[in-house]
Amino acid sequence: MKGSPLLDKVTLHLPTGDLTIIAYNNSPENYYVQKAAINGQPIDMTKPFLDHSQLVSKGGVTLEFWMGNTQPPYIKKEFSN
């Protein structure tokens, strides 16, 4: 995944609980997602897809992204441009 979040942290107050999204080491230069986790569980970055139910789980959800400026190994070279 490639792109720099606009905010370091945002919380959406949903009927099922808060959805908090955090971007660590966020800056315009750090536009590669190095790793990600949902409620502390790592997300497989070779298949970075989330189901709607994962984002609106009862009791709240924390989605975390660790940003960096180097292309991570899960990005294939032919898709990097």
N, CA, C and O of each residue as an XYZ file, in Angstrom:
324
protein
N       0.850     -1.173      0.000
C       0.000      0.000      0.000
C       0.888      1.226      0.000
O       1.950      1.233      0.623
N       0.458      2.254     -0.692
C       1.263      3.466     -0.805
C       0.347      4.669     -0.663
O      -0.704      4.728     -1.302
N       0.727      5.612      0.152
C      -0.033      6.834      0.350
C       0.174      7.334      1.761
O       0.266      6.543      2.700
N       0.248      8.636      1.914
C       0.496      9.222      3.225
C      -0.815      9.720      3.828
O      -1.491     10.551      3.221
N      -1.183      9.231      5.005
C      -2.409      9.707      5.645
C      -2.328     11.202      5.955
O      -1.247     11.738      6.202
N      -3.471     11.858      5.939
C      -3.508     13.290      6.261
C      -3.400     13.539      7.758
O      -2.888     14.576      8.180
N      -3.875     12.606      8.556
C      -3.881     12.768     10.003
C      -3.103     11.642     10.669
O      -3.070     10.520     10.163
N      -2.474     11.941     11.807
C      -1.767     10.912     12.559
C      -2.733     10.001     13.311
O      -2.458      8.818     13.512
N      -3.858     10.562     13.719
C      -4.844      9.782     14.471
C      -6.218     10.395     14.260
O      -6.376     11.616     14.277
N      -7.207      9.536     14.062
C      -8.587      9.990     13.927
C      -9.489      8.949     14.586
O      -9.226      7.748     14.518
N     -10.549      9.426     15.221
C     -11.510      8.536     15.851
C     -12.896      8.851     15.324
O     -13.351      9.994     15.373
N     -13.558      7.823     14.819
C     -14.945      7.943     14.372
C     -15.824      7.315     15.441
O     -15.582      6.187     15.871
N     -16.842      8.047     15.864
C     -17.757      7.553     16.890
C     -18.951      6.909     16.190
O     -19.837      7.597     15.682
N     -18.957      5.584     16.173
C     -19.988      4.815     15.496
C     -20.954      4.206     16.510
O     -20.600      4.068     17.681
N     -22.149      3.843     16.095
C     -23.113      3.242     17.025
C     -22.590      1.968     17.701
O     -22.970      1.669     18.833
N     -21.723      1.220     17.011
C     -21.201     -0.030     17.582
C     -19.968      0.181     18.453
O     -19.546     -0.736     19.158
N     -19.393      1.366     18.414
C     -18.180      1.674     19.168
C     -17.251      2.515     18.318
O     -17.467      2.671     17.116
N     -16.230      3.049     18.935
C     -15.304      3.927     18.232
C     -14.406      3.153     17.261
O     -13.964      2.043     17.557
N     -14.147      3.753     16.108
C     -13.150      3.268     15.164
C     -12.001      4.269     15.204
O     -12.150      5.414     14.777
N     -10.860      3.830     15.718
C      -9.686      4.689     15.819
C      -8.648      4.228     14.801
O      -8.298      3.050     14.743
N      -8.164      5.169     14.003
C      -7.145      4.887     12.993
C      -5.906      5.690     13.358
O      -5.967      6.908     13.530
N      -4.775      4.988     13.475
C      -3.523      5.615     13.896
C      -2.458      5.347     12.829
O      -2.315      4.219     12.358
N      -1.718      6.382     12.455
C      -0.592      6.242     11.529
C       0.684      6.635     12.266
O       0.893      7.809     12.572
N       1.534      5.655     12.550
C       2.804      5.900     13.220
C       3.863      6.304     12.197
O       3.854      5.828     11.062
N       4.768      7.178     12.605
C       5.868      7.637     11.750
C       5.320      8.280     10.477
O       5.898      8.128      9.401
N       4.222      8.988     10.602
C       3.533      9.589      9.463
C       4.211     10.879      9.013
O       4.498     11.758      9.827
N       4.466     10.983      7.705
C       4.992     12.205      7.105
C       4.815     12.078      5.592
O       4.591     10.978      5.086
N       4.915     13.200      4.863
C       4.800     13.115      3.398
C       5.845     12.193      2.762
O       5.586     11.589      1.721
N       7.018     12.084      3.380
C       8.083     11.228      2.846
C       7.831      9.749      3.137
O       8.313      8.880      2.411
N       7.086      9.470      4.183
C       6.820      8.083      4.588
C       5.464      7.655      4.040
O       4.474      7.608      4.771
N       5.430      7.346      2.749
C       4.151      7.034      2.115
C       3.936      5.545      1.874
O       2.935      5.159      1.270
N       4.851      4.709      2.331
C       4.642      3.266      2.232
C       4.139      2.721      3.569
O       4.669      3.060      4.627
N       3.130      1.890      3.508
C       2.673      1.188      4.710
C       3.606      0.000      4.904
O       3.642     -0.913      4.079
N       4.359      0.018      5.997
C       5.306     -1.057      6.283
C       4.598     -2.269      6.881
O       4.896     -3.415      6.544
N       3.660     -1.989      7.770
C       2.847     -3.048      8.367
C       1.582     -2.409      8.907
O       1.500     -1.190      9.054
N       0.598     -3.245      9.200
C      -0.679     -2.761      9.711
C      -1.247     -3.797     10.680
O      -0.903     -4.978     10.624
N      -2.117     -3.332     11.560
C      -2.751     -4.226     12.529
C      -4.163     -3.728     12.820
O      -4.443     -2.531     12.751
N      -5.036     -4.661     13.144
C      -6.390     -4.329     13.574
C      -6.595     -4.972     14.943
O      -6.480     -6.188     15.097
N      -6.896     -4.143     15.921
C      -7.018     -4.577     17.318
C      -5.800     -5.378     17.772
O      -5.923     -6.379     18.478
N      -4.621     -4.916     17.351
C      -3.380     -5.549     17.772
C      -2.983     -6.780     16.978
O      -1.890     -7.310     17.180
N      -3.842     -7.250     16.078
C      -3.545     -8.430     15.271
C      -2.969     -7.992     13.929
O      -3.580     -7.176     13.239
N      -1.808     -8.516     13.544
C      -1.204     -8.116     12.269
C      -2.119     -8.417     11.079
O      -2.838     -9.416     11.064
N      -2.073     -7.536     10.095
C      -2.802     -7.726      8.843
C      -1.814     -8.281      7.824
O      -0.702     -7.769      7.695
N      -2.213     -9.322      7.103
C      -1.377     -9.891      6.055
C      -1.275     -8.877      4.928
O      -2.245     -8.661      4.202
N      -0.122     -8.255      4.772
C       0.034     -7.179      3.805
C       0.076     -7.675      2.359
O       0.034     -6.864      1.435
N       0.157     -8.982      2.147
C       0.039     -9.499      0.789
C      -1.427     -9.572      0.365
O      -1.733     -9.702     -0.820
N      -2.330     -9.488      1.346
C      -3.776     -9.469      1.085
C      -4.406     -8.417      2.004
O      -5.151     -8.768      2.919
N      -4.112     -7.118      1.768
C      -4.546     -6.075      2.714
C      -6.005     -5.652      2.539
O      -6.293     -4.507      2.191
N      -6.909     -6.581      2.782
C      -8.331     -6.287      2.647
C      -9.017     -6.475      3.984
O      -8.727     -7.422      4.715
N      -9.923     -5.574      4.300
C     -10.687     -5.674      5.533
C     -12.163     -5.816      5.200
O     -12.662     -5.199      4.258
N     -12.841     -6.615      5.963
C     -14.274     -6.786      5.839
C     -14.955     -5.692      6.670
O     -14.450     -5.297      7.721
N     -16.078     -5.218      6.200
C     -16.827     -4.180      6.923
C     -17.051     -4.571      8.381
O     -16.930     -3.734      9.275
N     -17.372     -5.817      8.616
C     -17.645     -6.266      9.989
C     -16.426     -6.104     10.901
O     -16.578     -5.934     12.111
N     -15.220     -6.154     10.331
C     -14.015     -5.954     11.127
C     -13.889     -4.512     11.613
O     -13.301     -4.259     12.665
N     -14.435     -3.577     10.858
C     -14.314     -2.161     11.200
C     -15.400     -1.663     12.133
O     -15.251     -0.606     12.747
N     -16.476     -2.398     12.246
C     -17.595     -1.953     13.088
C     -17.900     -2.961     14.189
O     -19.050     -3.091     14.609
N     -16.888     -3.668     14.655
C     -17.086     -4.642     15.718
C     -17.587     -3.966     16.985
O     -17.170     -2.859     17.325
N     -18.478     -4.644     17.668
C     -19.036     -4.101     18.906
C     -17.919     -3.878     19.915
O     -17.079     -4.752     20.127
N     -17.915     -2.723     20.523
C     -16.912     -2.388     21.521
C     -15.768     -1.543     20.989
O     -14.949     -1.053     21.766
N     -15.699     -1.367     19.679
C     -14.674     -0.497     19.102
C     -13.551     -1.250     18.420
O     -13.312     -2.430     18.678
N     -12.869     -0.531     17.538
C     -11.799     -1.103     16.725
C     -10.655     -0.093     16.638
O     -10.882      1.112     16.527
N      -9.424     -0.601     16.690
C      -8.245      0.226     16.447
C      -7.525     -0.330     15.228
O      -7.143     -1.500     15.197
N      -7.345      0.519     14.228
C      -6.643      0.170     12.996
C      -5.350      0.977     12.987
O      -5.380      2.207     13.017
N      -4.208      0.278     12.946
C      -2.908      0.935     13.039
C      -2.089      0.699     11.771
O      -2.079     -0.394     11.205
N      -1.403      1.761     11.347
C      -0.502      1.694     10.201
C       0.869      2.191     10.634
O       0.975      3.224     11.296
N       1.923      1.461     10.265
C       3.290      1.891     10.500
C       3.835      2.313      9.155
O       3.957      1.496      8.242
N       4.166      3.591      9.029
C       4.591      4.169      7.764
C       6.115      4.202      7.662
O       6.816      4.225      8.674
N       6.618      4.203      6.421
C       8.056      4.289      6.196
C       8.344      4.797      4.794
O       7.440      4.907      3.966
N       9.612      5.107      4.532
C       9.973      5.661      3.226
C      10.632      4.649      2.293
O      11.090      5.010      1.209
N      10.681      3.397      2.704
C      11.245      2.364      1.840
C      10.146      1.421      1.378
O       9.212      1.108      2.116
N      10.286      0.980      0.137
C       9.291      0.065     -0.420
C       9.392     -1.280      0.294
O      10.446     -1.915      0.268
N       8.302     -1.721      0.933
C       8.348     -2.994      1.646
C       8.363     -4.179      0.677
O       7.951     -4.052     -0.476
N       8.840     -5.324      1.152
C       8.985     -6.482      0.261
C       7.667     -7.033     -0.286
O       7.679     -7.730     -1.300
N       6.540     -6.744      0.349
C       5.277     -7.288     -0.145
C       4.811     -6.600     -1.433
O       3.920     -7.114     -2.109
N       5.395     -5.447     -1.785
C       5.033     -4.762     -3.019
C       5.873     -5.322     -4.157
O       7.102     -5.258     -4.122
N       5.218     -5.862     -5.149
C       5.938     -6.399     -6.302
C       6.467     -5.252     -7.140
O       5.791     -4.237     -7.308
N       7.644     -5.405     -7.656
C       8.298     -4.354     -8.430
C       7.451     -3.885     -9.612
O       7.440     -2.695     -9.923
N       6.741     -4.805    -10.276
C       5.966     -4.388    -11.460
C       4.770     -3.528    -11.103
O       4.191     -2.900    -11.989
N       4.375     -3.474     -9.824
C       3.253     -2.652     -9.404
C       3.676     -1.408     -8.637
O       2.822     -0.715     -8.084
N       4.946     -1.112     -8.589
C       5.444     -0.040     -7.733
C       5.372      1.356     -8.355
O       5.629      2.336     -7.655
N       5.039      1.482     -9.615
C       4.999      2.804    -10.248
C       3.635      3.422    -10.197
O       3.442      4.534    -10.688
